[in-house]
């Protein structure tokens, strides 16, 4: 038997916590990085636990980080480092040895 689950990317999770519009409008880099660190660590902890289940496949959604909502500069600073950590974590567990959304 196989199962799948999905996780939100860190930028989307941070937006869910404080409001996506507020996050993007009132970006305070120090606050945003602290919040992104917290949600990234929590997401990776979930991925590690989910990866212990036999046959699990984990996906990720990071819709708040689209080019229509943030600039490439903001993406490189606020999304890419955390997204890379999450995708690396996903690839390291369970049946998640496939493609990389960052390729």
Wavefront OBJ file of the C-alpha trace (Angstrom):
o trace
v 0.000 0.000 0.000
v 1.239 3.497 -0.756
v 0.182 6.869 0.570
v 0.882 10.444 -0.313
v 0.798 13.705 1.573
v 1.622 17.279 0.824
v 3.330 20.051 2.721
v 3.260 23.787 2.236
v 6.468 25.568 1.414
v 7.833 27.864 4.107
v 6.777 31.113 2.436
v 3.215 29.866 2.044
v 3.147 28.611 5.645
v 4.453 31.953 6.904
v 1.723 33.683 4.918
v -0.871 31.364 6.414
v 0.303 32.349 9.897
v 0.441 36.134 9.546
v -1.495 36.778 6.335
v 0.040 36.541 2.889
v -0.765 40.142 1.983
v 0.770 41.458 5.207
v 3.825 39.237 4.785
v 4.478 40.565 1.284
v 3.541 44.186 1.975
v 5.285 44.687 5.302
v 8.376 42.567 4.823
v 10.667 43.040 7.786
v 13.592 40.829 6.784
v 14.609 39.883 10.328
v 11.061 38.894 11.323
v 10.405 37.049 8.053
v 13.620 35.011 8.270
v 12.844 34.084 11.894
v 9.327 32.994 10.925
v 10.612 31.086 7.885
v 13.170 29.275 10.069
v 10.428 28.174 12.476
v 8.071 26.885 9.773
v 10.926 25.241 7.825
v 12.125 23.360 10.895
v 8.549 22.265 11.677
v 7.964 21.132 8.100
v 11.208 19.141 8.015
v 10.312 17.460 11.327
v 6.950 16.422 9.806
v 8.647 15.150 6.641
v 11.056 13.007 8.690
v 8.163 11.432 10.596
v 6.043 10.910 7.484
v 9.055 9.386 5.742
v 9.119 6.602 8.326
v 5.891 5.256 6.860
v 6.382 2.594 4.236
v 5.421 3.671 0.730
v 4.789 7.324 1.516
v 5.258 9.949 -1.177
v 5.499 13.600 -0.148
v 4.764 16.598 -2.332
v 5.187 20.327 -1.765
v 3.187 23.401 -2.713
v 4.677 26.888 -2.675
v 2.066 28.942 -4.517
v 2.688 32.168 -2.589
v 6.173 32.357 -4.067
v 5.086 32.752 -7.675
v 6.643 35.364 -9.924
v 3.293 37.165 -9.991
v 3.451 37.826 -6.252
v 7.112 38.375 -5.361
v 10.197 39.541 -7.215
v 13.081 37.269 -8.169
v 15.212 39.102 -5.583
v 12.645 38.333 -2.869
v 12.434 34.734 -4.073
v 16.202 34.294 -3.793
v 16.292 35.785 -0.301
v 13.064 34.573 1.301
v 12.070 31.397 -0.546
v 14.945 29.579 -2.215
v 17.096 28.794 0.859
v 14.153 27.339 2.794
v 12.584 25.607 -0.199
v 15.915 23.938 -0.921
v 16.099 22.600 2.633
v 12.559 21.210 2.412
v 13.040 19.591 -0.998
v 16.328 18.056 0.175
v 14.495 16.654 3.188
v 11.706 15.233 1.006
v 14.215 13.570 -1.310
v 15.979 11.965 1.649
v 12.966 10.036 2.994
v 10.469 7.426 1.875
v 9.833 6.981 -1.826
v 10.799 10.520 -2.754
v 13.840 10.000 -4.937
v 12.297 11.550 -8.023
v 12.405 14.969 -9.640
v 13.256 18.216 -7.992
v 11.108 21.284 -8.480
v 14.283 23.360 -8.277
v 15.944 21.667 -11.273
l 1 2 3 4 5 6 7 8 9 10 11 12 13 14 15 16 17 18 19 20 21 22 23 24 25 26 27 28 29 30 31 32 33 34 35 36 37 38 39 40 41 42 43 44 45 46 47 48 49 50 51 52 53 54 55 56 57 58 59 60 61 62 63 64 65 66 67 68 69 70 71 72 73 74 75 76 77 78 79 80 81 82 83 84 85 86 87 88 89 90 91 92 93 94 95 96 97 98 99 100 101 102 103
